[in-house]
Amino acid sequence: MDQNTQDMLAGNPYRPGTPELNKFSHLAHRLCRDYNLTADEDTVERTMIIDRLFPNHAEGIYLQGPIHIDYGRFTTIGKNFYANFNFTILDTCPVMIGDNVMCGPNVSLITAMHPLMYQQRNIRQQADGQFDDVEYGKPITIGDNCWLASNVTICPGVTIGNGCVIGAGTVVTKDIPDNSLVLGVPGKVIRTITEKDRLENYPY
């Protein structure tokens, strides 16, 4: 990887329009398009696409689709991962997803950041003559055995502990400790999930 890509993954300012990053993102976007054109029963084709899109994934991954992934190669996915409709990852910094994680519809994992000041944020002509902006990011980590309900957004730099439930529509902006129930915008820990939450009519 070139220095610009290394800077991106380290969370340092970088340019997203370089030849290497264009190559990586264009491939990921084509693979997403191909995946989104498959049907549920196209298991062989889907597996081949997932293997190319996410080289670092364990067994048991299922993506309902459609999916929208920026790079894919910078995301690591644990075993028995499930994502419902409209799953989005912007992995300009590394995204780490643990084992047995479930995502409802319209879940977004966003590592990309932009300066608040437009003087730094706007696209401009760079020293090499190309028009580009300068961006940065912060990594995301999601622990094992988490459930992210529908329309959840995980913001840059967030670490979610093991065994957490993130309620529908929540925007997570800060780190979350293990076994937390999180609700709201911005997301707040409502309480700890305990043995009292076990459903008595379940088979296990």
Buried (B, 14 or more C-beta within 10 A) or exposed (E): EEEBBEBBBEBEBBBBBBEEBEEBBEBBBEBBEBBEEBEEEEEEBBEBBBEBBBEBBBEEBBBBBBBBBBBBBBBBBBBBBBBBBBBBBBBBBBBBBBBBBBBBBBBBBBBBBBBEEEEEEEEEEEEEEEEBBBBBBBBBBBBBBBBBBBBBBBBBBBBBBBBBBBBEBBBBBEEBBBBBBBBEEEBBBEEBBEEEEEEEEEEE
